[in-house]
Amino acid sequence: MLYYKAGAFGDSGTTVGYTNAGLATDATYAEMLTAFNNLLKTEGAPITIYATRTEVSARTGLLDDYPGAAAAYSLRLLDGGYTGSAIRVRRDSDDAEQDIGFDGDGNLDTTALATFCSGTDGFVKTWYCQSGNGNDAEQTTTGSQPKIYDSSSGYLGHIDTLGSSLMNMSYTLPAEFSVYHVGATLDLADTCLLLTQRDTGLTGRVFFYLSRTSGSLLNSIQVDGVFNAFTGTPDTNEHLNVFRRYNSEVVTRFDGVGGTAVASTVAPFAVNADLFAGLTMGQPNIRRQTIKELIVYPDGNTNDTGIETNINDYYSIFTP
């Protein structure tokens, strides 16, 4: 913090009679020196200026504690060392685009988003991958881009596929994998897909979906007809979905509760098959869902409990 007041040799260590110069709490030493010099230029002499500085621990995220993700998308900062943006947004009024990063607390910079999209809708063109592997999720067709900002209500708090949009994650699943997904399914149709993997011929093989049949909710992972499910009450609330394939078995976890692993002898596509969010199972239709976070590990034997705890601590999805 940086303080100043008129007069020479004022007492330091107290804010009485001083004005806060408005230096950010996480400002660097160089930024403090710049602010100091600006005060000398703008305030009349004599003047007393003093600063306080507190050492804080470096920010850490989920990927710092659980590294090795192949693809990682979120509206929060997942890696303390990540210096890129969260998303690239297109505003509807003039199709201008801008990268939106994170604020000082590691959350999406909603102030920058609101400034850029003020008075119009905002859509996500690119969801940047924080894993360091460059697997950015993109949608270059404007009519298929998910929404993140509304001209009337502002920031939605999530990415909304609107039932007409999807994101191509440009990542081919390996034989073993773990997927962590935070979001809600707003379309109460019989089958509401969360993710799918499709080859270049648009043939689907691996499905992660919520299926509502006879009033029940089925959260499943399916690999060529072999699936594992957890059944609960159907709703449109936000949930934490975990999908895994490990040691030729598939299993799903739903809000911290897991099913029994089921044998699977067929692995995902080996090449030329990207992961999508928004497509319905085996169909060109799209179901409406929201997404806040999606992380893929190239290993089905990841630390479910630790990763789930980190995610749930941040989003408060369920009671452990």
Secondary structure, 3 states (H helix, E strand, C coil): CEEEEECCCCCCCCCCCCEECCCCCCCCHHHHHHHHHHHHHHCCCCEEEEECCCCCCCCCCHHHHCCCCCEEEECECCCCCCCCCCEEEEECCCCCEEEECECCCCEECHHHHHHHHCCCCEEEEEECCCCCCCCCEECCCHHHCCEEEECCCEEEEEEECCCCCCEECCCCCCCCEEEEEEEEECCCCCEEEEEEEEECCCCEEEEEEEEEECCEEEEEEEECCEEEEEEECCCCCCEEEEEEEECCEEEEEECCEECCCEECCCCCCCCCEEEEECECCCCCCECCEEEEEEEEECCCCCCHHHHHHHHHHHHCCCCC
